[in-house]
Amino acid sequence: SSGINAEYGNKKGMIHRIFLCSKLTSGLDKKDKKALGSIIDKFLKHCQNQLSQEPPSGIMLIYNQHALFCLESSQEIIMLFMQEIVTNLCTQLLECKVLSFTENVPTRLFQHGWADVTMPVRPLEQKHETSDSISQVIINLIKQTVSLSEYVNHNVPKVNYRARCETMVTSQTQLITSEEIVEYIANDRSLFGTSEYVDKYTKPLDVVLDQELIWPLEVRLFPYM
């Protein structure tokens, strides 16, 4: 829209990387998940075109009841995507959490672009349990995603990239974070939600002046009083 252009113009940002996870609204079938992936793909392309920036890269893994995102793009596109989750995708992506944000990454993990991949449906096994901190669980998830990206970059040609990603999730399951771990992270209450993250970067600071903290209030407000 013209609003995007008005705010950012043709500014070309550095590449940043964000990891997100969310719960999915119940009852989404494979067709619904494909539609969700398509909506997000079109939105990212729209942002790219409006801002005249490099295409976003990364991957969206759509599980049975959860979704995991790794998005590599400019700060502007990442923020617009977060706002889209909060305002228009909140009925499908529930309780979306920010796992990690890295500024000015030297290289992209996913060099072929953006892909959304619907995972084969399988029932969740018993709840993930660990003595590791939530930070360590997220670090392990990111390491696994790095391994996944290395496989994708070397073994999946850019031609027909998406279709190859679809087959990869069944042939390279050891590279995919299990839904049980994504569920464990999604249930953690200490992580920033997308709405909190957007508020943090878009709402003006509520500045309190020192005088407002003094009690009782000073009576002589002016020197001539």
Secondary structure, 3 states (H helix, E strand, C coil): CHHHHHHHCCCCCCCEEEEEEEEECCCCCHHHHHHHHHHHHHHHHHHHHHHCCCCCEEEEEECCCEEEEEEEECHHHHHHHHHHHHHCCCCCEEEEEEEEEECCCCCCCCCCCEEEEECCCCCCCCCCCCCCCHHHHHHHHHHHHHHHHHHHHHHCCCCCHHHHHHHHHHHCHHHCCCHHHHHHHHCCCCCCEHHHHHHHHHCCCCCCCHHHHCCCCCCCCCCCC
